[in-house]
Amino acid sequence: MNRLLRKPVVWLPVSTVLLVFLVWRSHAVEAASSLTLVDPGPLIVAIALNLVIMLLWAARSADLLGAAGYPVGVIPLIPMTSFANTLNNLTPGSMGELVRLYLLRAHHAVDYATGGAVVLIERVVAIGYLAGSALVLWLGHVLGIPPLLQLIVLVALVALPALAYELGIRPSALLAALPAGRFVGAGRWQGASAALRRLDSTVARLLTDPVRAGLFALLTGTVFATYTIQLMLVAVALGHPLDPVVAWSALGLGITAGVVSLLPFGLGSTDLVVVGVLTASGVGSIEATAIALTYRLVSTLPLGLAGVASYGFLSASLPASGTGGAMTAATQGLADIGGSP
Protein backbone atom coordinates (compact mmCIF):
# COMPACT_ATOMS: atom_id res chain seq x y z
CA MET A 1 0.00 0.00 0.00
CA ASN A 2 2.85 2.39 0.88
CA ARG A 3 4.56 1.72 -2.46
CA LEU A 4 1.28 2.10 -4.35
CA LEU A 5 0.37 5.43 -2.75
CA ARG A 6 3.84 6.80 -3.51
CA LYS A 7 3.47 6.28 -7.26
CA PRO A 8 2.84 9.62 -9.05
CA VAL A 9 -0.03 8.10 -11.02
CA VAL A 10 -1.79 7.53 -7.67
CA TRP A 11 -0.64 10.24 -5.26
CA LEU A 12 -0.78 13.16 -7.70
CA PRO A 13 -4.50 12.77 -8.51
CA VAL A 14 -5.33 12.02 -4.85
CA SER A 15 -3.49 15.10 -3.60
CA THR A 16 -4.98 17.23 -6.37
CA VAL A 17 -8.52 16.10 -5.54
CA LEU A 18 -8.00 16.80 -1.83
CA LEU A 19 -6.60 20.28 -2.50
CA VAL A 20 -9.33 21.13 -4.99
CA PHE A 21 -11.94 19.94 -2.51
CA LEU A 22 -10.36 22.13 0.13
CA VAL A 23 -10.41 25.24 -2.06
CA TRP A 24 -13.96 24.53 -3.22
CA ARG A 25 -15.33 24.01 0.30
CA SER A 26 -13.73 27.23 1.52
CA HIS A 27 -15.01 29.28 -1.44
CA ALA A 28 -11.47 30.64 -1.67
CA VAL A 29 -11.75 31.42 -5.42
CA GLU A 30 -14.76 33.67 -4.95
CA ALA A 31 -13.10 35.42 -2.02
CA ALA A 32 -9.60 35.76 -3.53
CA SER A 33 -9.97 39.53 -3.76
CA SER A 34 -10.23 39.80 0.03
CA LEU A 35 -6.80 38.17 0.43
CA THR A 36 -4.82 40.41 -1.93
CA LEU A 37 -3.44 42.62 0.84
CA VAL A 38 -0.56 40.55 2.15
CA ASP A 39 2.31 41.86 4.28
CA PRO A 40 5.49 40.38 2.73
CA GLY A 41 7.65 41.06 5.81
CA PRO A 42 6.43 38.14 7.96
CA LEU A 43 6.59 35.83 4.93
CA ILE A 44 10.25 36.70 4.35
CA VAL A 45 11.03 35.95 7.99
CA ALA A 46 9.12 32.66 7.75
CA ILE A 47 11.17 31.63 4.71
CA ALA A 48 14.41 32.56 6.50
CA LEU A 49 13.44 30.30 9.42
CA ASN A 50 13.90 27.29 7.13
CA LEU A 51 17.64 27.78 7.65
CA VAL A 52 17.07 27.43 11.40
CA ILE A 53 15.09 24.22 10.84
CA MET A 54 17.85 22.71 8.71
CA LEU A 55 20.44 23.66 11.33
CA LEU A 56 18.35 22.10 14.11
CA TRP A 57 17.89 18.87 12.14
CA ALA A 58 21.66 18.59 11.75
CA ALA A 59 22.40 19.57 15.38
CA ARG A 60 20.00 16.89 16.63
CA SER A 61 21.69 14.22 14.52
CA ALA A 62 25.15 15.41 15.52
CA ASP A 63 24.30 15.16 19.20
CA LEU A 64 22.93 11.62 18.90
CA LEU A 65 25.87 10.47 16.80
CA GLY A 66 28.34 12.02 19.24
CA ALA A 67 26.67 10.29 22.17
CA ALA A 68 26.88 6.99 20.27
CA GLY A 69 30.63 7.42 19.87
CA TYR A 70 30.77 8.97 16.39
CA PRO A 71 31.42 12.72 16.65
CA VAL A 72 30.30 14.35 13.40
CA GLY A 73 30.15 18.11 12.87
CA VAL A 74 26.84 19.91 12.47
CA ILE A 75 27.75 21.59 9.17
CA PRO A 76 28.50 18.34 7.25
CA LEU A 77 25.18 16.91 8.44
CA ILE A 78 23.06 19.80 7.11
CA PRO A 79 22.92 18.56 3.49
CA MET A 80 22.53 14.94 4.63
CA THR A 81 19.51 15.57 6.85
CA SER A 82 17.97 18.01 4.36
CA PHE A 83 18.31 15.60 1.46
CA ALA A 84 17.04 12.65 3.50
CA ASN A 85 14.01 14.63 4.67
CA THR A 86 13.05 15.52 1.09
CA LEU A 87 13.67 12.03 -0.31
CA ASN A 88 11.71 10.48 2.56
CA ASN A 89 8.67 12.47 1.50
CA LEU A 90 8.94 11.37 -2.12
CA THR A 91 9.82 7.67 -1.89
CA PRO A 92 8.26 4.56 -0.34
CA GLY A 93 9.61 3.30 2.96
CA SER A 94 11.59 6.47 3.76
CA MET A 95 14.32 5.47 1.31
CA GLY A 96 16.07 8.76 2.00
CA GLU A 97 17.21 7.34 5.31
CA LEU A 98 18.93 4.43 3.53
CA VAL A 99 20.95 6.94 1.54
CA ARG A 100 21.74 8.86 4.73
CA LEU A 101 23.00 5.65 6.37
CA TYR A 102 25.24 5.06 3.38
CA LEU A 103 26.55 8.66 3.42
CA LEU A 104 27.25 8.51 7.15
CA ARG A 105 29.26 5.34 6.68
CA ALA A 106 31.08 6.55 3.56
CA HIS A 107 32.01 9.99 4.90
CA HIS A 108 32.24 9.51 8.67
CA ALA A 109 32.69 5.73 9.19
CA VAL A 110 29.41 5.47 11.14
CA ASP A 111 28.37 1.80 11.18
CA TYR A 112 24.88 0.91 10.00
CA ALA A 113 23.67 -0.18 13.43
CA THR A 114 24.52 3.20 14.97
CA GLY A 115 23.20 5.14 12.00
CA GLY A 116 20.02 3.07 12.02
CA ALA A 117 19.49 3.74 15.73
CA VAL A 118 19.86 7.49 15.23
CA VAL A 119 17.46 7.45 12.28
CA LEU A 120 14.93 5.36 14.22
CA ILE A 121 14.94 7.84 17.11
CA GLU A 122 14.67 10.83 14.81
CA ARG A 123 11.84 9.36 12.79
CA VAL A 124 9.70 7.38 15.25
CA VAL A 125 10.26 9.14 18.57
CA ALA A 126 10.10 12.61 17.01
CA ILE A 127 6.78 11.97 15.25
CA GLY A 128 5.47 10.49 18.50
CA TYR A 129 6.41 13.69 20.31
CA LEU A 130 4.77 15.79 17.60
CA ALA A 131 1.51 13.82 17.52
CA GLY A 132 1.29 13.48 21.30
CA SER A 133 2.03 17.13 22.08
CA ALA A 134 -0.39 18.37 19.43
CA LEU A 135 -3.16 16.14 20.77
CA VAL A 136 -2.53 17.18 24.38
CA LEU A 137 -2.48 20.89 23.54
CA TRP A 138 -5.57 20.67 21.33
CA LEU A 139 -7.58 18.76 23.94
CA GLY A 140 -6.38 21.21 26.56
CA HIS A 141 -7.55 24.10 24.39
CA VAL A 142 -10.93 22.55 23.59
CA LEU A 143 -11.71 21.04 26.98
CA GLY A 144 -10.11 23.73 29.13
CA ILE A 145 -7.67 21.34 30.82
CA PRO A 146 -5.50 23.21 33.35
CA PRO A 147 -2.05 24.15 31.94
CA LEU A 148 -0.27 22.44 34.85
CA LEU A 149 -1.96 19.12 34.05
CA GLN A 150 -1.08 19.53 30.37
CA LEU A 151 2.55 20.16 31.34
CA ILE A 152 2.64 16.99 33.46
CA VAL A 153 1.27 14.94 30.57
CA LEU A 154 3.82 16.47 28.17
CA VAL A 155 6.69 15.64 30.53
CA ALA A 156 5.38 12.08 30.79
CA LEU A 157 5.23 11.94 26.99
CA VAL A 158 8.91 12.92 26.77
CA ALA A 159 9.86 10.19 29.26
CA LEU A 160 7.69 7.49 27.67
CA PRO A 161 10.22 6.12 25.10
CA ALA A 162 12.94 5.76 27.75
CA LEU A 163 10.50 4.09 30.13
CA ALA A 164 9.42 1.64 27.42
CA TYR A 165 13.02 0.62 26.78
CA GLU A 166 13.76 0.33 30.49
CA LEU A 167 10.80 -2.04 30.81
CA GLY A 168 12.04 -4.13 27.89
CA ILE A 169 9.30 -3.05 25.49
CA ARG A 170 11.44 -2.83 22.38
CA PRO A 171 11.36 -4.15 18.78
CA SER A 172 13.85 -6.98 19.37
CA ALA A 173 11.80 -8.36 22.25
CA LEU A 174 8.59 -8.19 20.24
CA LEU A 175 10.28 -9.81 17.25
CA ALA A 176 11.67 -12.63 19.37
CA ALA A 177 8.12 -13.59 20.34
CA LEU A 178 7.12 -14.17 16.71
CA PRO A 179 7.45 -17.66 15.16
CA ALA A 180 8.75 -16.22 11.90
CA GLY A 181 11.86 -18.39 11.75
CA ARG A 182 9.98 -21.18 10.04
CA PHE A 183 8.95 -18.85 7.21
CA VAL A 184 12.23 -17.00 6.51
CA GLY A 185 14.72 -19.67 7.52
CA ALA A 186 16.60 -20.14 10.77
CA GLY A 187 19.82 -18.55 9.51
CA ARG A 188 18.16 -15.39 8.21
CA TRP A 189 16.01 -15.16 11.29
CA GLN A 190 18.99 -15.34 13.61
CA GLY A 191 20.82 -12.73 11.54
CA ALA A 192 17.84 -10.38 11.57
CA SER A 193 17.37 -10.85 15.32
CA ALA A 194 21.05 -10.14 16.00
CA ALA A 195 20.92 -7.02 13.83
CA LEU A 196 17.84 -5.74 15.63
CA ARG A 197 19.39 -6.42 19.03
CA ARG A 198 22.42 -4.34 18.09
CA LEU A 199 20.14 -1.54 16.90
CA ASP A 200 18.04 -1.81 20.05
CA SER A 201 21.11 -1.66 22.25
CA THR A 202 22.20 1.64 20.72
CA VAL A 203 18.69 3.10 20.85
CA ALA A 204 18.36 2.07 24.50
CA ARG A 205 21.71 3.65 25.39
CA LEU A 206 20.66 6.94 23.83
CA LEU A 207 17.07 7.06 25.09
CA THR A 208 17.81 6.01 28.67
CA ASP A 209 20.51 8.67 29.11
CA PRO A 210 18.54 11.50 30.79
CA VAL A 211 20.78 14.26 29.43
CA ARG A 212 20.76 12.88 25.90
CA ALA A 213 17.03 12.17 25.87
CA GLY A 214 16.31 15.59 27.34
CA LEU A 215 18.43 17.37 24.74
CA PHE A 216 16.81 15.38 21.94
CA ALA A 217 13.36 16.37 23.22
CA LEU A 218 14.48 20.00 23.49
CA LEU A 219 15.89 20.14 19.96
CA THR A 220 12.85 18.33 18.56
CA GLY A 221 10.53 20.70 20.40
CA THR A 222 12.48 23.65 19.01
CA VAL A 223 12.04 22.29 15.48
CA PHE A 224 8.28 22.05 16.05
CA ALA A 225 8.22 25.50 17.62
CA THR A 226 9.93 26.92 14.54
CA TYR A 227 7.31 25.29 12.32
CA THR A 228 4.67 26.88 14.53
CA ILE A 229 6.26 30.31 14.32
CA GLN A 230 6.29 30.00 10.54
CA LEU A 231 2.56 29.26 10.51
CA MET A 232 1.90 32.17 12.85
CA LEU A 233 3.94 34.52 10.65
CA VAL A 234 1.94 33.41 7.63
CA ALA A 235 -1.28 34.12 9.52
CA VAL A 236 -0.01 37.58 10.52
CA ALA A 237 0.96 38.31 6.91
CA LEU A 238 -2.60 37.47 5.85
CA GLY A 239 -4.07 39.58 8.64
CA HIS A 240 -5.39 36.74 10.82
CA PRO A 241 -3.08 36.17 13.85
CA LEU A 242 -3.20 32.73 15.47
CA ASP A 243 -2.95 31.57 19.05
CA PRO A 244 0.36 29.65 19.50
CA VAL A 245 -1.44 26.62 20.98
CA VAL A 246 -3.85 26.49 18.05
CA ALA A 247 -0.99 26.85 15.54
CA TRP A 248 1.05 24.07 17.18
CA SER A 249 -2.01 21.80 17.38
CA ALA A 250 -3.03 22.41 13.78
CA LEU A 251 0.44 21.72 12.38
CA GLY A 252 1.15 18.77 14.67
CA LEU A 253 -2.11 17.00 13.88
CA GLY A 254 -1.83 17.95 10.20
CA ILE A 255 1.71 16.64 9.78
CA THR A 256 0.77 13.44 11.63
CA ALA A 257 -2.17 12.95 9.25
CA GLY A 258 0.20 13.47 6.34
CA VAL A 259 2.59 10.83 7.65
CA VAL A 260 -0.24 8.34 8.17
CA SER A 261 -1.71 9.07 4.71
CA LEU A 262 1.64 8.11 3.06
CA LEU A 263 1.12 10.86 0.47
CA PRO A 264 4.30 12.72 -0.54
CA PHE A 265 4.73 15.72 1.78
CA GLY A 266 1.26 14.86 3.10
CA LEU A 267 -0.17 16.96 0.25
CA GLY A 268 -3.89 17.37 0.68
CA SER A 269 -4.31 15.33 3.84
CA THR A 270 -2.12 17.60 5.98
CA ASP A 271 -3.80 20.70 4.56
CA LEU A 272 -7.29 19.38 5.24
CA VAL A 273 -6.48 18.70 8.89
CA VAL A 274 -4.73 22.06 9.37
CA VAL A 275 -7.71 23.88 7.89
CA GLY A 276 -10.12 21.78 9.96
CA VAL A 277 -8.35 22.57 13.23
CA LEU A 278 -8.03 26.27 12.42
CA THR A 279 -11.69 26.44 11.43
CA ALA A 280 -12.74 24.65 14.62
CA SER A 281 -10.79 27.24 16.60
CA GLY A 282 -12.76 30.10 15.06
CA VAL A 283 -10.76 31.00 11.95
CA GLY A 284 -12.90 31.46 8.84
CA SER A 285 -12.65 28.69 6.24
CA ILE A 286 -11.38 31.08 3.57
CA GLU A 287 -8.67 32.46 5.84
CA ALA A 288 -7.74 29.00 7.15
CA THR A 289 -7.29 27.67 3.61
CA ALA A 290 -5.19 30.67 2.62
CA ILE A 291 -2.99 30.19 5.70
CA ALA A 292 -2.50 26.45 5.02
CA LEU A 293 -1.62 26.87 1.35
CA THR A 294 0.65 29.87 1.94
CA TYR A 295 2.47 27.90 4.63
CA ARG A 296 3.27 25.34 1.94
CA LEU A 297 4.91 28.09 -0.11
CA VAL A 298 7.12 29.42 2.69
CA SER A 299 8.02 26.11 4.39
CA THR A 300 7.41 22.91 2.43
CA LEU A 301 8.57 24.31 -0.92
CA PRO A 302 11.85 25.92 0.29
CA LEU A 303 12.79 22.86 2.37
CA GLY A 304 12.07 20.63 -0.63
CA LEU A 305 14.23 22.81 -2.87
CA ALA A 306 16.98 22.73 -0.23
CA GLY A 307 16.80 18.94 -0.31
CA VAL A 308 17.21 18.93 -4.09
CA ALA A 309 20.17 21.31 -3.83
CA SER A 310 21.68 19.08 -1.15
CA TYR A 311 21.44 16.13 -3.50
CA GLY A 312 23.37 18.07 -6.10
CA PHE A 313 26.04 18.86 -3.52
CA LEU A 314 26.27 15.34 -2.11
CA SER A 315 26.11 13.52 -5.44
CA ALA A 316 29.50 14.97 -6.37
CA SER A 317 31.10 12.78 -3.69
CA LEU A 318 28.99 9.65 -4.25
CA PRO A 319 30.40 6.62 -6.07
CA ALA A 320 29.80 6.31 -9.80
CA SER A 321 26.72 4.19 -9.08
CA GLY A 322 25.04 7.27 -7.64
CA THR A 323 21.99 7.28 -5.41
CA GLY A 324 20.76 3.92 -6.68
CA GLY A 325 24.06 2.36 -5.74
CA ALA A 326 23.95 4.08 -2.37
CA MET A 327 20.55 2.56 -1.64
CA THR A 328 21.78 -0.88 -2.72
CA ALA A 329 24.89 -0.59 -0.57
CA ALA A 330 22.90 0.63 2.42
CA THR A 331 20.31 -2.14 2.05
CA GLN A 332 23.03 -4.76 1.86
CA GLY A 333 24.79 -3.21 4.84
CA LEU A 334 21.62 -3.29 6.92
CA ALA A 335 21.30 -7.00 6.19
CA ASP A 336 24.82 -7.46 7.56
CA ILE A 337 24.49 -5.32 10.70
CA GLY A 338 24.69 -8.33 12.95
CA GLY A 339 28.23 -9.02 11.85
CA SER A 340 29.47 -5.49 11.13
CA PRO A 341 32.01 -3.78 13.38
C-alpha positions in Angstrom: 0.0 0.0 0.0 2.8 2.4 0.9 4.6 1.7 -2.5 1.3 2.1 -4.4 0.4 5.4 -2.8 3.8 6.8 -3.5 3.5 6.3 -7.3 2.8 9.6 -9.1 0.0 8.1 -11.0 -1.8 7.5 -7.7 -0.6 10.2 -5.3 -0.8 13.2 -7.7 -4.5 12.8 -8.5 -5.3 12.0 -4.8 -3.5 15.1 -3.6 -5.0 17.2 -6.4 -8.5 16.1 -5.5 -8.0 16.8 -1.8 -6.6 20.3 -2.5 -9.3 21.1 -5.0 -11.9 19.9 -2.5 -10.4 22.1 0.1 -10.4 25.2 -2.1 -14.0 24.5 -3.2 -15.3 24.0 0.3 -13.7 27.2 1.5 -15.0 29.3 -1.4 -11.5 30.6 -1.7 -11.7 31.4 -5.4 -14.8 33.7 -4.9 -13.1 35.4 -2.0 -9.6 35.8 -3.5 -10.0 39.5 -3.8 -10.2 39.8 0.0 -6.8 38.2 0.4 -4.8 40.4 -1.9 -3.4 42.6 0.8 -0.6 40.5 2.2 2.3 41.9 4.3 5.5 40.4 2.7 7.7 41.1 5.8 6.4 38.1 8.0 6.6 35.8 4.9 10.2 36.7 4.3 11.0 36.0 8.0 9.1 32.7 7.8 11.2 31.6 4.7 14.4 32.6 6.5 13.4 30.3 9.4 13.9 27.3 7.1 17.6 27.8 7.6 17.1 27.4 11.4 15.1 24.2 10.8 17.8 22.7 8.7 20.4 23.7 11.3 18.4 22.1 14.1 17.9 18.9 12.1 21.7 18.6 11.8 22.4 19.6 15.4 20.0 16.9 16.6 21.7 14.2 14.5 25.2 15.4 15.5 24.3 15.2 19.2 22.9 11.6 18.9 25.9 10.5 16.8 28.3 12.0 19.2 26.7 10.3 22.2 26.9 7.0 20.3 30.6 7.4 19.9 30.8 9.0 16.4 31.4 12.7 16.7 30.3 14.4 13.4 30.1 18.1 12.9 26.8 19.9 12.5 27.8 21.6 9.2 28.5 18.3 7.2 25.2 16.9 8.4 23.1 19.8 7.1 22.9 18.6 3.5 22.5 14.9 4.6 19.5 15.6 6.8 18.0 18.0 4.4 18.3 15.6 1.5 17.0 12.6 3.5 14.0 14.6 4.7 13.1 15.5 1.1 13.7 12.0 -0.3 11.7 10.5 2.6 8.7 12.5 1.5 8.9 11.4 -2.1 9.8 7.7 -1.9 8.3 4.6 -0.3 9.6 3.3 3.0 11.6 6.5 3.8 14.3 5.5 1.3 16.1 8.8 2.0 17.2 7.3 5.3 18.9 4.4 3.5 21.0 6.9 1.5 21.7 8.9 4.7 23.0 5.6 6.4 25.2 5.1 3.4 26.5 8.7 3.4 27.3 8.5 7.2 29.3 5.3 6.7 31.1 6.6 3.6 32.0 10.0 4.9 32.2 9.5 8.7 32.7 5.7 9.2 29.4 5.5 11.1 28.4 1.8 11.2 24.9 0.9 10.0 23.7 -0.2 13.4 24.5 3.2 15.0 23.2 5.1 12.0 20.0 3.1 12.0 19.5 3.7 15.7 19.9 7.5 15.2 17.5 7.4 12.3 14.9 5.4 14.2 14.9 7.8 17.1 14.7 10.8 14.8 11.8 9.4 12.8 9.7 7.4 15.3 10.3 9.1 18.6 10.1 12.6 17.0 6.8 12.0 15.2 5.5 10.5 18.5 6.4 13.7 20.3 4.8 15.8 17.6 1.5 13.8 17.5 1.3 13.5 21.3 2.0 17.1 22.1 -0.4 18.4 19.4 -3.2 16.1 20.8 -2.5 17.2 24.4 -2.5 20.9 23.5 -5.6 20.7 21.3 -7.6 18.8 23.9 -6.4 21.2 26.6 -7.5 24.1 24.4 -10.9 22.6 23.6 -11.7 21.0 27.0 -10.1 23.7 29.1 -7.7 21.3 30.8 -5.5 23.2 33.4 -2.1 24.1 31.9 -0.3 22.4 34.8 -2.0 19.1 34.0 -1.1 19.5 30.4 2.5 20.2 31.3 2.6 17.0 33.5 1.3 14.9 30.6 3.8 16.5 28.2 6.7 15.6 30.5 5.4 12.1 30.8 5.2 11.9 27.0 8.9 12.9 26.8 9.9 10.2 29.3 7.7 7.5 27.7 10.2 6.1 25.1 12.9 5.8 27.7 10.5 4.1 30.1 9.4 1.6 27.4 13.0 0.6 26.8 13.8 0.3 30.5 10.8 -2.0 30.8 12.0 -4.1 27.9 9.3 -3.0 25.5 11.4 -2.8 22.4 11.4 -4.2 18.8 13.9 -7.0 19.4 11.8 -8.4 22.3 8.6 -8.2 20.2 10.3 -9.8 17.2 11.7 -12.6 19.4 8.1 -13.6 20.3 7.1 -14.2 16.7 7.4 -17.7 15.2 8.8 -16.2 11.9 11.9 -18.4 11.8 10.0 -21.2 10.0 9.0 -18.8 7.2 12.2 -17.0 6.5 14.7 -19.7 7.5 16.6 -20.1 10.8 19.8 -18.5 9.5 18.2 -15.4 8.2 16.0 -15.2 11.3 19.0 -15.3 13.6 20.8 -12.7 11.5 17.8 -10.4 11.6 17.4 -10.9 15.3 21.1 -10.1 16.0 20.9 -7.0 13.8 17.8 -5.7 15.6 19.4 -6.4 19.0 22.4 -4.3 18.1 20.1 -1.5 16.9 18.0 -1.8 20.1 21.1 -1.7 22.2 22.2 1.6 20.7 18.7 3.1 20.9 18.4 2.1 24.5 21.7 3.6 25.4 20.7 6.9 23.8 17.1 7.1 25.1 17.8 6.0 28.7 20.5 8.7 29.1 18.5 11.5 30.8 20.8 14.3 29.4 20.8 12.9 25.9 17.0 12.2 25.9 16.3 15.6 27.3 18.4 17.4 24.7 16.8 15.4 21.9 13.4 16.4 23.2 14.5 20.0 23.5 15.9 20.1 20.0 12.8 18.3 18.6 10.5 20.7 20.4 12.5 23.7 19.0 12.0 22.3 15.5 8.3 22.0 16.1 8.2 25.5 17.6 9.9 26.9 14.5 7.3 25.3 12.3 4.7 26.9 14.5 6.3 30.3 14.3 6.3 30.0 10.5 2.6 29.3 10.5 1.9 32.2 12.9 3.9 34.5 10.7 1.9 33.4 7.6 -1.3 34.1 9.5 0.0 37.6 10.5 1.0 38.3 6.9 -2.6 37.5 5.8 -4.1 39.6 8.6 -5.4 36.7 10.8 -3.1 36.2 13.8 -3.2 32.7 15.5 -3.0 31.6 19.1 0.4 29.7 19.5 -1.4 26.6 21.0 -3.9 26.5 18.0 -1.0 26.9 15.5 1.0 24.1 17.2 -2.0 21.8 17.4 -3.0 22.4 13.8 0.4 21.7 12.4 1.1 18.8 14.7 -2.1 17.0 13.9 -1.8 17.9 10.2 1.7 16.6 9.8 0.8 13.4 11.6 -2.2 12.9 9.3 0.2 13.5 6.3 2.6 10.8 7.7 -0.2 8.3 8.2 -1.7 9.1 4.7 1.6 8.1 3.1 1.1 10.9 0.5 4.3 12.7 -0.5 4.7 15.7 1.8 1.3 14.9 3.1 -0.2 17.0 0.3 -3.9 17.4 0.7 -4.3 15.3 3.8 -2.1 17.6 6.0 -3.8 20.7 4.6 -7.3 19.4 5.2 -6.5 18.7 8.9 -4.7 22.1 9.4 -7.7 23.9 7.9 -10.1 21.8 10.0 -8.3 22.6 13.2 -8.0 26.3 12.4 -11.7 26.4 11.4 -12.7 24.7 14.6 -10.8 27.2 16.6 -12.8 30.1 15.1 -10.8 31.0 11.9 -12.9 31.5 8.8 -12.7 28.7 6.2 -11.4 31.1 3.6 -8.7 32.5 5.8 -7.7 29.0 7.2 -7.3 27.7 3.6 -5.2 30.7 2.6 -3.0 30.2 5.7 -2.5 26.5 5.0 -1.6 26.9 1.3 0.6 29.9 1.9 2.5 27.9 4.6 3.3 25.3 1.9 4.9 28.1 -0.1 7.1 29.4 2.7 8.0 26.1 4.4 7.4 22.9 2.4 8.6 24.3 -0.9 11.8 25.9 0.3 12.8 22.9 2.4 12.1 20.6 -0.6 14.2 22.8 -2.9 17.0 22.7 -0.2 16.8 18.9 -0.3 17.2 18.9 -4.1 20.2 21.3 -3.8 21.7 19.1 -1.1 21.4 16.1 -3.5 23.4 18.1 -6.1 26.0 18.9 -3.5 26.3 15.3 -2.1 26.1 13.5 -5.4 29.5 15.0 -6.4 31.1 12.8 -3.7 29.0 9.6 -4.2 30.4 6.6 -6.1 29.8 6.3 -9.8 26.7 4.2 -9.1 25.0 7.3 -7.6 22.0 7.3 -5.4 20.8 3.9 -6.7 24.1 2.4 -5.7 24.0 4.1 -2.4 20.6 2.6 -1.6 21.8 -0.9 -2.7 24.9 -0.6 -0.6 22.9 0.6 2.4 20.3 -2.1 2.0 23.0 -4.8 1.9 24.8 -3.2 4.8 21.6 -3.3 6.9 21.3 -7.0 6.2 24.8 -7.5 7.6 24.5 -5.3 10.7 24.7 -8.3 13.0 28.2 -9.0 11.8 29.5 -5.5 11.1 32.0 -3.8 13.4 
